[in-house]
Amino acid sequence: MRRIPIILAIPSIGLALQGCAAPRPLPAPIAQTSPTTGHFVTGVIVSVRTVDVQPTPGTNQVLAALGQPPAASIDPHVEIVIRRRDTSVTSIVESVDAAAGLAAGEPVAIVEAANTVIRPD
């Protein structure tokens, strides 16, 4: 039987054991709407209208199953319809406070990230 010199055996053992090491963790996936992938577009407000947002019976059933009280009426909100520069249309629902001062025909900037934000342009 032939012997392998120790100088050759140590590196080959290291290479063989390297395959047994735990793999490097993959980077965490970035949500499509995260702040790191968000983008900025502009458009013009087409309409602003008040919407009545009410909890659905399904919402109250889920809350009851979780032992929580039923959902109360939600504060009034406003639907803002915006025509983007590329002619596509976006509808965003905001609280009345957040939409204060926005009116049809006004140019706006839309920052789409983790939270979509509308600001006068």
N, C-alpha and C positions, 0 to 999 in steps of 0.2 A: 504494500500500500504506500502510495506516495503522499508526502506531507506538503502542505501549502505553507510557504514562509509566512511568519506572523505579520510581517510588514504588508503583505497583500491581503491577509485575512481580515484585519481590522477595518479597512475602508469598505470592503465588500459586505461585512456584517452591518456597518452603519447604513449603507445603501439599502440593504434588505430590510432593516428595521424602519427606515424612513417611510416605507409603504404602509406600515402599521400605525403610523401617527395619525391622530385625529385630523380630519380635513379642516382647512381654514373656514371660518364661518362666512356665509355669503352676506353681502351688504344688505341692509334692510331695504325692502322695496319702497319706492317713493310713490305716494298716491298721485294720481293724475292731477288732482286739484290742490296739491300741497303748495306752500309758499315758495318752494324751490323750483317748481315747474309752472307757477302761475304766469299769466300774461296780461297785457294792458291793451285794451281796444277802446275806440271812441265810437260814438253814435249820437243820434238825436232822439229825444223822447217823443213817441208817437201819442201816447195817452197815459193818463194817471187816473185811476179809479179806486174807490174804497171797496174793499172786499170784507165779507164777514166770515171769519175763520171760526168754526165751531168744532168741538171734539166729536168724533164719530162714535156710534154705539160700540164699534169694535175696540176703540181706545178705552172706553169705560169698562168693557168686559175684561180686557187685559189687566187694567189697573185693579179691578175687583179680584181677579185670579191671583194677583200679587199681594192682595191684602191692603191696597191703597185706596184712598177716597176717590170718588169720581172726579174727572177733570172739570174744572170750572170753565166758563166762557173765556175765550182768549181775547186780549185787547184788540181793537180795530187795527187793520193793516191796509196797506195800499199796494195795488198791483201797478207796476211801472212797465210799460211796453216800450222797448227801445229798438230802433232800426239802426243796425251797425253800418259801418262804412262799406262793408262787403255786401250790403243789402239784406243780410239775414236778419231775422227778428228774434229778440230775446224778451221774455217776460220774467220779471223779478218781483217777488213779494217782500216788502219791507214794512217795518213798523211805521206808524204815522210820524213818530218823532224823527226817525232816520230819513224819511222822505220829505221832510218839511222844506218848502222852498222849491221843490222840483215841479216843473210845469211842462205841458206839451210844447214842442218846438225848441226846447232848450238843449244845447249840445252838452253831452256828458262824457265822462271817462269811466270805463268799467274796468276794475281791477279784479280779475278772476284768479283766486288763489284758494286757500282753505276756506275763506269766507269771501263771497263776492261783495264788492263795495262799489257803490255808484257815487260819483262826485261831479259837481259842475265842471265843465271843461274850460 
